[in-house]
């Protein structure tokens, strides 16, 4: 029997946004998306989902501690509008959408 030890954990952040966002909130959305895209490219954010009514957001983050998750969240442009809870995950499986392998026949 063998064990794999990971030094990074995955966290699910359950976020509530206001029901009626103000103009400042709206103006920060573009900056938020840019930051999320950068974090996704770096492998820090692994998923980002928004409910259809736009009041609930779920983010998965790879970090070494809950404190580090809080530090990452504090950089989000919309942090001032977020009410959130952090949940450490045992695992987080996702289907990877990618191009099929290229065959050089």
N, C-alpha and C positions, 0 to 999 in steps of 0.2 A: 504494500500500500504506500502511495506517495501523496504528499500534500504540496500544493502550489501556494506560495505565499506572495501576496500582492502588497506593495507598500502604498497603493492608492485605493481608495474606496469610492463607491458610487453613491450619490445622494439624489433623492427626489425632492424638489422644492415645489410645494403646493402654494400658489400665489393667488390672492384675490386682488382685483383691480376695482376702482370705483365704478358704480353703475352709470354715472353720468360724468365722463371725463371733461375737464376744462380745456381751454385753448393751449395752456402750457403743456399739459399731458400730450395732446395731439402733436405739438411741435417737437416733442422729444422722441416720438416713435421712430423716426428715421435714424436717429443716433443710437437708439436701443437696438434696432435691427443690424446696424453696422457692427456694433460691439458683439452681438450674439454671433454673427457670421464669422468674425475674427476668432472668437472663443471656440466656435465649432471647428474652424480650420486648424486650430492648435490642439484640438482634442479635449479641451476643458469642458465645454458643453457638448453633450452627446445627443440630446434631443430637446425640442422646444415646441410645445403644443399649446394652442390657444383655443378656448371654447368658442362655439359659434356665436354666443352672446357677448363675447369679448370681455368678460368679467373674471375669467378664471384662466390661469396659465400654469402649465406644468413644465418644469425644466429638470433635466438630469445633468449633474455635474460630477466630474471626476476630481477628487481632492484627497489630501492626506488626513484631513480632520474637518469636523463641523465648523471649527473656527475659520479654517481656510475658505470654506463655502461662504461663510458670512462676509469675509473679506472680498471674495469675488462678487457677491451680490451687491456689496457697497459701491462697486464701480459701475453698476447699471444706471444709465441715465434716468430711468423711471423708478428708482429705488424709493423715492419719497412718496410714491403712490401705492407701494406694495405692502400688503399685510401677508406675511408668509410663515410657513412652517417647514422645517427641514427634517427629512426622514432618511436615515442611513439604510441603504438597501443591501440585502444578502446577495442579490444578483439583479441584473437588468439585461434581458435579451431583446434584441431588435433584429429585424430582417434587414439585411444590407441591400440597398438598391444600387447596383453598379452595372457597368457594361459587362457582357459575357466575355470570357477569355478570348483573346484574338488567336486564331489559328493561322499559322504561316505555311499553309499547304501550297 
